[in-house]
Amino acid sequence: MVVSDTWIVVAIVGVATIAFKAAGPVLIGRRALPPSGQSVVDLLAPAMLVALVVTQTFGGDEEIEVDARVPGVAAALVAILLRAHIIVAMAIAASVTALFRVVA
């Protein structure tokens, strides 16, 4: 069986992610992070999520694409700003994106 380069990368990233997540408790143990370190950790997940959403929404083949995904993400943003649950916001984004794809 031939394994593609994509699956090799997925496996390597998966192993690295597990190692990275395990390193924190192993290295730090029961000690608390300094306040400056904790503020970085607190901002890391939201920054990574925003980066993922932006690249998946506007990313194309080496160029910026504006298609049906943009109104879907905008609708989800409005739902989140109106304090909707994340699952509801995701459903709204999927519905709006699907609607724009059907109309276009």
Buried (B, 14 or more C-beta within 10 A) or exposed (E): EEEEEEEEEEEEEEEEEEEEEEEEEEEEEEEEEEEEEEEEEEEEEEEEEEEEBEEEBBEEEEEEEEBBBBBBBEBBBEBBEEEBEEEBBBBBBEEBBEBBEEEE
